[in-house]
C-alpha cells in the first residue's frame, strides 16, 4: 500500500516506514476497540480503514480522529449503570458497529481526502478550497465530539434538564433537553478537537511527516512573507493557529450541540415509560 504521505528526508521517516506505522497504528486501535468491547467486528474493520485514511492524509487528521475516538469510548462507559436506568438504548454497552463508525467518520474521510488531493500551490500558500475542506473536517469532529460529550456526561447531571425550545423541565434523557453540565461538555469537546488538530499538525511538521502536495503546518514556513492571514491560521500555518483552531473547534462544537438539541426537541420522538 502506497502512503498518501511523503516526508522531509532530513528529519522524518521514509515513506515506506510511515506507511507501515499508519497500518500498525490503525490496526492497534481497531483491535483495542474490539478487545475492549467498544467496537464490533464490523466496526473494528471500518475503524481500521477510517484510521488509515485519516493518518495517510496528514497527522493532524489522524490526531483529531484518535482524540474523538478515545475520549468518546471512555465517556460512553462512564456511569453506565445510571445511563442504563435512564435510556433503554444504552443497554448495548456502547458497542459500535460499521454503521455507527461510518456515520461519525465517512464525511470526515471525504473532507480529509479531498484536502489532500487539492494540495498546495507553494509552501505556506493554501487555496480557498483547502481552507474550506479543513474547516469542514474540523467542524465535523467538533460537532461529533461535543454532542457525544454532552450526551454521555450531561445525562449524569443532578440538575433537571430543560427543553431547549421552551425551557420547560423534562426528564433526563429527553430529546432536546439540555443542562449546564451538558453545555459545558459541548464546549470542552469542541475545544479538545481544535487542540488535537493543532497538536497533530505541530507533530507532523516536527517529524517531517507532511502531505505530498504540501504541508498544513502549524509552524512558520521558510520562504513565507512573514505576514499571516486568517486563511493561514485556519490551516495552522502561523502564530495565530492555536487560538484560531481552538476557537473554531469550540464554536462549532457548541453550535452543533445546540442544533442537535433543537432538532431533537422539534423533530425526534421522545417516549417515557410510565411503568418504570
Secondary structure, DSSP 4 states (H G I P E B T S, - for coil): ---SEEE-TTTS--HHHHHHHHHHHHHHHHHHHHHHTSB-HHHHHHHHHHHHHHHHH-HHHHHHHHHHHHHHHHHHHTTHHHHHHH-GGGGGTT-B-HHHHHHHHHHHHHHHHHHHHH--SBTTB--HHHHHHHHHHHHHHHHHHHHHHHHHHHTT-SSPPEETTT--B--TT-TTEE-HHHHHHHHHHHHHHHHHHHHHHHHHHHHTEEETTB---SSPPTT--S---HHHHHTT-STTHHHHHHHHHHHHHHHHHHHHHHHHHHHS-----TT-
